[in-house]
Amino acid sequence: MKIATWNINSVRLRAATVGRWVSEAKPDVLCLQEIKCRNGEFPTAIFKEMGFKHFHIVGQKGWHGVAIISKRKLEPLEGPPLCARKEARVAAAKIDGIEIHNLYVPAGADVPDPALNPKFAHKLDVLARMKRAYKKRKGDGPLVIVGDLNVAPGEHDVWSHKQLLDVVSHTPVETSGLEAAREAGGFVDLARRHKPDPEKLFTWWSYRSPDWTKNNRGRRLDHIWSSGDLADVSRDYQIHIPCRSWERPSDHVPVTTTFKL
């Protein structure tokens, strides 16, 4: 089973881009974040043409939104309550006996102080809720966590560890919060299982850079974790970097892993 995660930054705007990539990468399951549409507005017809027959869409008008779409039969599940604001940030489903949670953690805006920045406080609350939810669930069967978690956890997951320590997405309070959630659930970070430190791994490059390739100032914000049993049968991990140079790209690129079931 090949699983992909991609913050697409408006699925209606970039459906054709997704189609181009799907024809090359051929994922079985595609988890999208920031779809920016309500459930009925999702372009299901286009995705059916790509070979996807099963959909679990958790949409929201204008913002956020996540979706799990699959070529294999999909059973929608109730996801963990990670967002106190009831924003569309979690989709969960079971496919071939494997539970998949697709998460979109808040970005947190620009000021890394929860007392001054309610959006950053919200982000930290979501990370704390992740820790509690996955600690409670630990050992309850095979689970894959994917999505835009909006935290670059390690020093080799950013272009400059020292320069980004006080920048939202790489501050110590965020990285420790994300690591606590991963450890609480007993998850394996498949990126580092297959591509250990000190290899630099990035999945996001800012739109603010006029030429993202020139300085390669990226961050690894998009993640695939799995329970230990699935980590042992994961066969690869890929960041599909060329997509960042396609016409009207998302600022994130797709990430995939394949499990031999």
MARPA-662030 format. One record per residue (C-alpha): residue in one letter; residue number from 1; y, x, z; chain. Coordinates in steps of 0.02 Angstrom, whole numbers, plus 32768, in hexadecimal, padded with zeros to 4 digits. Layout:
residues N
<atom code="A" pos="NUM" v="Y" u="X" w="Z" unit="A"/>
...
END
This chain:
residues 261
<atom code="M" pos="1" v="8000" u="8000" w="8000" unit="A"/>
<atom code="K" pos="2" v="80A6" u="804A" w="7FCA" unit="A"/>
<atom code="I" pos="3" v="8137" u="8010" w="8035" unit="A"/>
<atom code="A" pos="4" v="81EE" u="802A" w="8009" unit="A"/>
<atom code="T" pos="5" v="828E" u="8013" w="806B" unit="A"/>
<atom code="W" pos="6" v="833B" u="800B" w="801E" unit="A"/>
<atom code="N" pos="7" v="83E7" u="7FD7" w="805A" unit="A"/>
<atom code="I" pos="8" v="841C" u="7F8B" w="7FB5" unit="A"/>
<atom code="N" pos="9" v="84CE" u="7F59" w="7FE7" unit="A"/>
<atom code="S" pos="10" v="84CA" u="7EAF" w="7F8C" unit="A"/>
<atom code="V" pos="11" v="8427" u="7E7E" w="7F3A" unit="A"/>
<atom code="R" pos="12" v="847A" u="7E0D" w="7EB9" unit="A"/>
<atom code="L" pos="13" v="84ED" u="7E99" w="7E81" unit="A"/>
<atom code="R" pos="14" v="8460" u="7F18" w="7E73" unit="A"/>
<atom code="A" pos="15" v="83C5" u="7EB3" w="7E44" unit="A"/>
<atom code="A" pos="16" v="83BC" u="7F0A" w="7D9B" unit="A"/>
<atom code="T" pos="17" v="83C6" u="7FB3" w="7DF1" unit="A"/>
<atom code="V" pos="18" v="8335" u="7F82" w="7E61" unit="A"/>
<atom code="G" pos="19" v="82D3" u="7F4C" w="7DC7" unit="A"/>
<atom code="R" pos="20" v="82ED" u="7FF3" w="7D74" unit="A"/>
<atom code="W" pos="21" v="82B0" u="804E" w="7E0E" unit="A"/>
<atom code="V" pos="22" v="821C" u="7FDB" w="7E2D" unit="A"/>
<atom code="S" pos="23" v="81DE" u="7FF9" w="7D7C" unit="A"/>
<atom code="E" pos="24" v="81D9" u="80B3" w="7DA3" unit="A"/>
<atom code="A" pos="25" v="81A0" u="80B7" w="7E59" unit="A"/>
<atom code="K" pos="26" v="812E" u="801D" w="7E5A" unit="A"/>
<atom code="P" pos="27" v="8135" u="7FED" w="7F13" unit="A"/>
<atom code="D" pos="28" v="80C3" u="7F65" w="7F55" unit="A"/>
<atom code="V" pos="29" v="813D" u="7F32" w="7FDC" unit="A"/>
<atom code="L" pos="30" v="81FA" u="7F3F" w="7FD2" unit="A"/>
<atom code="C" pos="31" v="8267" u="7F2D" w="806E" unit="A"/>
<atom code="L" pos="32" v="831F" u="7F15" w="804A" unit="A"/>
<atom code="Q" pos="33" v="83B3" u="7F19" w="80C0" unit="A"/>
<atom code="E" pos="34" v="8466" u="7EDF" w="80AC" unit="A"/>
<atom code="I" pos="35" v="8435" u="7E5F" w="8028" unit="A"/>
<atom code="K" pos="36" v="84DA" u="7E04" w="8047" unit="A"/>
<atom code="C" pos="37" v="84A0" u="7D56" w="8017" unit="A"/>
<atom code="R" pos="38" v="8457" u="7CB8" w="8060" unit="A"/>
<atom code="N" pos="39" v="839E" u="7C92" w="804A" unit="A"/>
<atom code="G" pos="40" v="83B6" u="7C1D" w="7FB6" unit="A"/>
<atom code="E" pos="41" v="8428" u="7C99" w="7F5E" unit="A"/>
<atom code="F" pos="42" v="83A7" u="7D25" w="7F57" unit="A"/>
<atom code="P" pos="43" v="837C" u="7D4A" w="7E9F" unit="A"/>
<atom code="T" pos="44" v="82C2" u="7D25" w="7EB2" unit="A"/>
<atom code="A" pos="45" v="82A9" u="7D05" w="7DF7" unit="A"/>
<atom code="I" pos="46" v="82DB" u="7DB8" w="7DCE" unit="A"/>
<atom code="F" pos="47" v="8264" u="7DFD" w="7E50" unit="A"/>
<atom code="K" pos="48" v="81D6" u="7D90" w="7E14" unit="A"/>
<atom code="E" pos="49" v="81ED" u="7DE1" w="7D69" unit="A"/>
<atom code="M" pos="50" v="81D2" u="7E89" w="7DC1" unit="A"/>
<atom code="G" pos="51" v="812A" u="7E4B" w="7E03" unit="A"/>
<atom code="F" pos="52" v="815C" u="7E14" w="7EB1" unit="A"/>
<atom code="K" pos="53" v="8113" u="7D6B" w="7EDE" unit="A"/>
<atom code="H" pos="54" v="812E" u="7D5E" w="7F99" unit="A"/>
<atom code="F" pos="55" v="81D5" u="7D58" w="7FF3" unit="A"/>
<atom code="H" pos="56" v="8215" u="7D55" w="80A5" unit="A"/>
<atom code="I" pos="57" v="82D2" u="7D4E" w="80A0" unit="A"/>
<atom code="V" pos="58" v="8343" u="7D4D" w="8138" unit="A"/>
<atom code="G" pos="59" v="83EE" u="7D37" w="80EA" unit="A"/>
<atom code="Q" pos="60" v="84A0" u="7D1D" w="8122" unit="A"/>
<atom code="K" pos="61" v="853D" u="7CEE" w="80C5" unit="A"/>
<atom code="G" pos="62" v="859F" u="7D86" w="808D" unit="A"/>
<atom code="W" pos="63" v="8559" u="7E06" w="8106" unit="A"/>
<atom code="H" pos="64" v="84BD" u="7E59" w="8146" unit="A"/>
<atom code="G" pos="65" v="8418" u="7E08" w="8112" unit="A"/>
<atom code="V" pos="66" v="8369" u="7E50" w="8101" unit="A"/>
<atom code="A" pos="67" v="82D4" u="7E26" w="8094" unit="A"/>
<atom code="I" pos="68" v="821E" u="7E56" w="8083" unit="A"/>
<atom code="I" pos="69" v="81D6" u="7E37" w="7FD6" unit="A"/>
<atom code="S" pos="70" v="8124" u="7E5E" w="7FA7" unit="A"/>
<atom code="K" pos="71" v="80A6" u="7E5F" w="7F1A" unit="A"/>
<atom code="R" pos="72" v="8022" u="7E37" w="7F9D" unit="A"/>
<atom code="K" pos="73" v="8012" u="7D9A" w="8006" unit="A"/>
<atom code="L" pos="74" v="8093" u="7D98" w="8091" unit="A"/>
<atom code="E" pos="75" v="8092" u="7D3A" w="8136" unit="A"/>
<atom code="P" pos="76" v="8142" u="7D27" w="8180" unit="A"/>
<atom code="L" pos="77" v="814D" u="7D4E" w="823A" unit="A"/>
<atom code="E" pos="78" v="81D2" u="7D38" w="82BE" unit="A"/>
<atom code="G" pos="79" v="8226" u="7DE0" w="82D5" unit="A"/>
<atom code="P" pos="80" v="825B" u="7E2A" w="837C" unit="A"/>
<atom code="P" pos="81" v="8303" u="7DEE" w="83C2" unit="A"/>
<atom code="L" pos="82" v="8367" u="7E8A" w="83A2" unit="A"/>
<atom code="C" pos="83" v="8412" u="7E41" w="837C" unit="A"/>
<atom code="A" pos="84" v="8470" u="7DE0" w="8401" unit="A"/>
<atom code="R" pos="85" v="84ED" u="7DA6" w="837E" unit="A"/>
<atom code="K" pos="86" v="8463" u="7D4C" w="831B" unit="A"/>
<atom code="E" pos="87" v="848F" u="7DAD" w="827E" unit="A"/>
<atom code="A" pos="88" v="840D" u="7DBA" w="81F3" unit="A"/>
<atom code="R" pos="89" v="83CA" u="7E67" w="821F" unit="A"/>
<atom code="V" pos="90" v="830E" u="7E51" w="8238" unit="A"/>
<atom code="A" pos="91" v="8282" u="7E15" w="81C6" unit="A"/>
<atom code="A" pos="92" v="81CB" u="7E22" w="81F6" unit="A"/>
<atom code="A" pos="93" v="812C" u="7DFD" w="8196" unit="A"/>
<atom code="K" pos="94" v="8073" u="7E23" w="8192" unit="A"/>
<atom code="I" pos="95" v="8027" u="7E67" w="80F2" unit="A"/>
<atom code="D" pos="96" v="7F6F" u="7E99" w="80E4" unit="A"/>
<atom code="G" pos="97" v="7F61" u="7E99" w="81A2" unit="A"/>
<atom code="I" pos="98" v="7FF8" u="7F0B" w="81BA" unit="A"/>
<atom code="E" pos="99" v="8094" u="7ECE" w="8212" unit="A"/>
<atom code="I" pos="100" v="8135" u="7F07" w="81BF" unit="A"/>
<atom code="H" pos="101" v="81E0" u="7EFD" w="8212" unit="A"/>
<atom code="N" pos="102" v="8277" u="7F14" w="81A2" unit="A"/>
<atom code="L" pos="103" v="8312" u="7F3F" w="820A" unit="A"/>
<atom code="Y" pos="104" v="83CA" u="7F52" w="81E7" unit="A"/>
<atom code="V" pos="105" v="841E" u="7FA3" w="827E" unit="A"/>
<atom code="P" pos="106" v="84DC" u="7F8E" w="8286" unit="A"/>
<atom code="A" pos="107" v="8541" u="801F" w="8243" unit="A"/>
<atom code="G" pos="108" v="85B3" u="8021" w="82DB" unit="A"/>
<atom code="A" pos="109" v="865C" u="803E" w="8286" unit="A"/>
<atom code="D" pos="110" v="86BA" u="80E1" w="82A1" unit="A"/>
<atom code="V" pos="111" v="86E3" u="80F7" w="835A" unit="A"/>
<atom code="P" pos="112" v="864D" u="8134" w="83C0" unit="A"/>
<atom code="D" pos="113" v="8685" u="80E3" w="8463" unit="A"/>
<atom code="P" pos="114" v="8639" u="803C" w="8498" unit="A"/>
<atom code="A" pos="115" v="86CC" u="8019" w="850B" unit="A"/>
<atom code="L" pos="116" v="8747" u="8025" w="847A" unit="A"/>
<atom code="N" pos="117" v="86DA" u="7FEA" w="83EA" unit="A"/>
<atom code="P" pos="118" v="8677" u="7F47" w="83FA" unit="A"/>
<atom code="K" pos="119" v="8616" u="7F70" w="835B" unit="A"/>
<atom code="F" pos="120" v="85D8" u="8012" w="83A6" unit="A"/>
<atom code="A" pos="121" v="85A9" u="7FB7" w="8446" unit="A"/>
<atom code="H" pos="122" v="8547" u="7F3B" w="83DD" unit="A"/>
<atom code="K" pos="123" v="84EB" u="7FC8" w="8386" unit="A"/>
<atom code="L" pos="124" v="84B8" u="8016" w="842B" unit="A"/>
<atom code="D" pos="125" v="847D" u="7F6D" w="8469" unit="A"/>
<atom code="V" pos="126" v="840E" u="7F58" w="83CF" unit="A"/>
<atom code="L" pos="127" v="83C1" u="8004" w="83ED" unit="A"/>
<atom code="A" pos="128" v="83A1" u="7FD7" w="84A4" unit="A"/>
<atom code="R" pos="129" v="8350" u="7F33" w="846E" unit="A"/>
<atom code="M" pos="130" v="82E2" u="7F93" w="83F5" unit="A"/>
<atom code="K" pos="131" v="82A4" u="7FFF" w="8484" unit="A"/>
<atom code="R" pos="132" v="8279" u="7F69" w="84F0" unit="A"/>
<atom code="A" pos="133" v="8228" u="7F05" w="8464" unit="A"/>
<atom code="Y" pos="134" v="81BA" u="7F8F" w="8421" unit="A"/>
<atom code="K" pos="135" v="8187" u="7FCE" w="84CD" unit="A"/>
<atom code="K" pos="136" v="8149" u="7F1E" w="84F0" unit="A"/>
<atom code="R" pos="137" v="80ED" u="7F14" w="844A" unit="A"/>
<atom code="K" pos="138" v="809F" u="7FC2" w="844D" unit="A"/>
<atom code="G" pos="139" v="7FE6" u="7FC2" w="8426" unit="A"/>
<atom code="D" pos="140" v="7FE4" u="7F12" w="83DC" unit="A"/>
<atom code="G" pos="141" v="7FA2" u="7F46" w="8331" unit="A"/>
<atom code="P" pos="142" v="7FDD" u="7FA8" w="8299" unit="A"/>
<atom code="L" pos="143" v="8099" u="7FA1" w="8280" unit="A"/>
<atom code="V" pos="144" v="8114" u="7FEC" w="8205" unit="A"/>
<atom code="I" pos="145" v="81CF" u="7FF1" w="822D" unit="A"/>
<atom code="V" pos="146" v="8241" u="800B" w="8198" unit="A"/>
<atom code="G" pos="147" v="82F8" u="7FF8" w="8174" unit="A"/>
<atom code="D" pos="148" v="83A8" u="8036" w="8180" unit="A"/>
<atom code="L" pos="149" v="83AD" u="8069" w="8237" unit="A"/>
<atom code="N" pos="150" v="845A" u="80B5" w="821F" unit="A"/>
<atom code="V" pos="151" v="8432" u="814D" w="8289" unit="A"/>
<atom code="A" pos="152" v="840F" u="81FD" w="8249" unit="A"/>
<atom code="P" pos="153" v="83A2" u="823A" w="82D8" unit="A"/>
<atom code="G" pos="154" v="838A" u="82F5" w="82C4" unit="A"/>
<atom code="E" pos="155" v="83F6" u="838C" w="829E" unit="A"/>
<atom code="H" pos="156" v="83A1" u="839D" w="81F4" unit="A"/>
<atom code="D" pos="157" v="83C2" u="82E5" w="81CB" unit="A"/>
<atom code="V" pos="158" v="847C" u="8306" w="81AF" unit="A"/>
<atom code="W" pos="159" v="84DD" u="8380" w="8145" unit="A"/>
<atom code="S" pos="160" v="852F" u="83CD" w="81E0" unit="A"/>
<atom code="H" pos="161" v="84EC" u="83AE" w="828E" unit="A"/>
<atom code="K" pos="162" v="8580" u="83FE" w="82E6" unit="A"/>
<atom code="Q" pos="163" v="8605" u="83A4" w="8280" unit="A"/>
<atom code="L" pos="164" v="85B4" u="82F9" w="8293" unit="A"/>
<atom code="L" pos="165" v="858D" u="82F8" w="834D" unit="A"/>
<atom code="D" pos="166" v="8624" u="8289" w="836D" unit="A"/>
<atom code="V" pos="167" v="8610" u="8222" w="82CF" unit="A"/>
<atom code="V" pos="168" v="85BE" u="8177" w="82D8" unit="A"/>
<atom code="S" pos="169" v="8507" u="817F" w="829D" unit="A"/>
<atom code="H" pos="170" v="84E6" u="822B" w="82EA" unit="A"/>
<atom code="T" pos="171" v="8532" u="8224" w="8398" unit="A"/>
<atom code="P" pos="172" v="84BD" u="8253" w="8427" unit="A"/>
<atom code="V" pos="173" v="84BF" u="81A4" w="8471" unit="A"/>
<atom code="E" pos="174" v="8482" u="815C" w="83CB" unit="A"/>
<atom code="T" pos="175" v="8400" u="81E0" w="83A5" unit="A"/>
<atom code="S" pos="176" v="83B9" u="81D6" w="8455" unit="A"/>
<atom code="G" pos="177" v="83B8" u="8118" w="844B" unit="A"/>
<atom code="L" pos="178" v="8358" u="8119" w="83A7" unit="A"/>
<atom code="E" pos="179" v="82DE" u="819B" w="83E5" unit="A"/>
<atom code="A" pos="180" v="82C0" u="8137" w="8484" unit="A"/>
<atom code="A" pos="181" v="8295" u="809E" w="841A" unit="A"/>
<atom code="R" pos="182" v="821E" u="8103" w="83AD" unit="A"/>
<atom code="E" pos="183" v="81C6" u="814F" w="8443" unit="A"/>
<atom code="A" pos="184" v="81BC" u="80A9" w="849E" unit="A"/>
<atom code="G" pos="185" v="815C" u="805E" w="840D" unit="A"/>
<atom code="G" pos="186" v="80F0" u="80F7" w="83F3" unit="A"/>
<atom code="F" pos="187" v="812B" u="8106" w="833F" unit="A"/>
<atom code="V" pos="188" v="811D" u="819B" w="82CA" unit="A"/>
<atom code="D" pos="189" v="81B5" u="81C8" w="8260" unit="A"/>
<atom code="L" pos="190" v="815D" u="81DA" w="81B8" unit="A"/>
<atom code="A" pos="191" v="81EB" u="823E" w="816D" unit="A"/>
<atom code="R" pos="192" v="81CB" u="82CC" w="81E6" unit="A"/>
<atom code="R" pos="193" v="810E" u="82B4" w="81E3" unit="A"/>
<atom code="H" pos="194" v="8110" u="82E2" w="812A" unit="A"/>
<atom code="K" pos="195" v="81AF" u="834B" w="811F" unit="A"/>
<atom code="P" pos="196" v="81C6" u="83A9" w="81C4" unit="A"/>
<atom code="D" pos="197" v="8265" u="83FB" w="8201" unit="A"/>
<atom code="P" pos="198" v="82C5" u="845F" w="81CC" unit="A"/>
<atom code="E" pos="199" v="82C0" u="840B" w="8120" unit="A"/>
<atom code="K" pos="200" v="8360" u="83A9" w="8105" unit="A"/>
<atom code="L" pos="201" v="8341" u="82F1" w="80E1" unit="A"/>
<atom code="F" pos="202" v="83CB" u="8278" w="80AE" unit="A"/>
<atom code="T" pos="203" v="83C4" u="81C2" w="8075" unit="A"/>
<atom code="W" pos="204" v="847D" u="8195" w="8076" unit="A"/>
<atom code="W" pos="205" v="851B" u="81E1" w="802A" unit="A"/>
<atom code="S" pos="206" v="85C7" u="8197" w="8046" unit="A"/>
<atom code="Y" pos="207" v="8623" u="813A" w="7FBE" unit="A"/>
<atom code="R" pos="208" v="86BE" u="8197" w="7FF9" unit="A"/>
<atom code="S" pos="209" v="8683" u="8239" w="7FA9" unit="A"/>
<atom code="P" pos="210" v="86BE" u="8243" w="7EF3" unit="A"/>
<atom code="D" pos="211" v="8624" u="82AA" w="7EC6" unit="A"/>
<atom code="W" pos="212" v="8599" u="8296" w="7F44" unit="A"/>
<atom code="T" pos="213" v="852F" u="831B" w="7EEE" unit="A"/>
<atom code="K" pos="214" v="85B4" u="83A3" w="7EFE" unit="A"/>
<atom code="N" pos="215" v="85AE" u="83B7" w="7FBB" unit="A"/>
<atom code="N" pos="216" v="850F" u="8352" w="7FE2" unit="A"/>
<atom code="R" pos="217" v="8558" u="8311" w="8085" unit="A"/>
<atom code="G" pos="218" v="84CC" u="8296" w="80A9" unit="A"/>
<atom code="R" pos="219" v="8477" u="8248" w="813F" unit="A"/>
<atom code="R" pos="220" v="83C8" u="8202" w="815B" unit="A"/>
<atom code="L" pos="221" v="83EF" u="8150" w="8191" unit="A"/>
<atom code="D" pos="222" v="8359" u="80F8" w="8142" unit="A"/>
<atom code="H" pos="223" v="82B2" u="8106" w="8199" unit="A"/>
<atom code="I" pos="224" v="81F9" u="80DF" w="8191" unit="A"/>
<atom code="W" pos="225" v="819A" u="80E5" w="8235" unit="A"/>
<atom code="S" pos="226" v="80E7" u="80B1" w="8255" unit="A"/>
<atom code="S" pos="227" v="806C" u="809D" w="82E2" unit="A"/>
<atom code="G" pos="228" v="7FFB" u="8133" w="82F5" unit="A"/>
<atom code="D" pos="229" v="7F64" u="80E4" w="82A0" unit="A"/>
<atom code="L" pos="230" v="7FC8" u="80C8" w="8202" unit="A"/>
<atom code="A" pos="231" v="801C" u="8172" w="820A" unit="A"/>
<atom code="D" pos="232" v="7F6F" u="81BF" w="81FB" unit="A"/>
<atom code="V" pos="233" v="7F54" u="8166" w="8153" unit="A"/>
<atom code="S" pos="234" v="8003" u="8181" w="810D" unit="A"/>
<atom code="R" pos="235" v="7FF4" u="81EA" w="8070" unit="A"/>
<atom code="D" pos="236" v="80A7" u="8213" w="803F" unit="A"/>
<atom code="Y" pos="237" v="815F" u="81FB" w="8061" unit="A"/>
<atom code="Q" pos="238" v="81E5" u="81FC" w="7FDB" unit="A"/>
<atom code="I" pos="239" v="82A2" u="81ED" w="7FD5" unit="A"/>
<atom code="H" pos="240" v="82D4" u="81B2" w="7F27" unit="A"/>
<atom code="I" pos="241" v="8376" u="8213" w="7F1A" unit="A"/>
<atom code="P" pos="242" v="839C" u="81FC" w="7E5E" unit="A"/>
<atom code="C" pos="243" v="83C6" u="8143" w="7E7D" unit="A"/>
<atom code="R" pos="244" v="8467" u="8179" w="7ED2" unit="A"/>
<atom code="S" pos="245" v="84A8" u="81B2" w="7E27" unit="A"/>
<atom code="W" pos="246" v="847E" u="8113" w="7DCA" unit="A"/>
<atom code="E" pos="247" v="8505" u="809C" w="7D8F" unit="A"/>
<atom code="R" pos="248" v="8556" u="8038" w="7E1D" unit="A"/>
<atom code="P" pos="249" v="84E0" u="8081" w="7E9F" unit="A"/>
<atom code="S" pos="250" v="84C6" u="8053" w="7F54" unit="A"/>
<atom code="D" pos="251" v="84FD" u="80DC" w="7FCB" unit="A"/>
<atom code="H" pos="252" v="8448" u="80DD" w="8008" unit="A"/>
<atom code="V" pos="253" v="83AE" u="810C" w="7FA3" unit="A"/>
<atom code="P" pos="254" v="82FD" u="80C5" w="7FB0" unit="A"/>
<atom code="V" pos="255" v="827C" u="8116" w="801F" unit="A"/>
<atom code="T" pos="256" v="81C0" u="80FD" w="800B" unit="A"/>
<atom code="T" pos="257" v="811C" u="8124" w="805D" unit="A"/>
<atom code="T" pos="258" v="8069" u="80FB" w="8029" unit="A"/>
<atom code="F" pos="259" v="7FDD" u="80CC" w="809E" unit="A"/>
<atom code="K" pos="260" v="7F27" u="80DF" w="806C" unit="A"/>
<atom code="L" pos="261" v="7ED9" u="8044" w="80B9" unit="A"/>
END
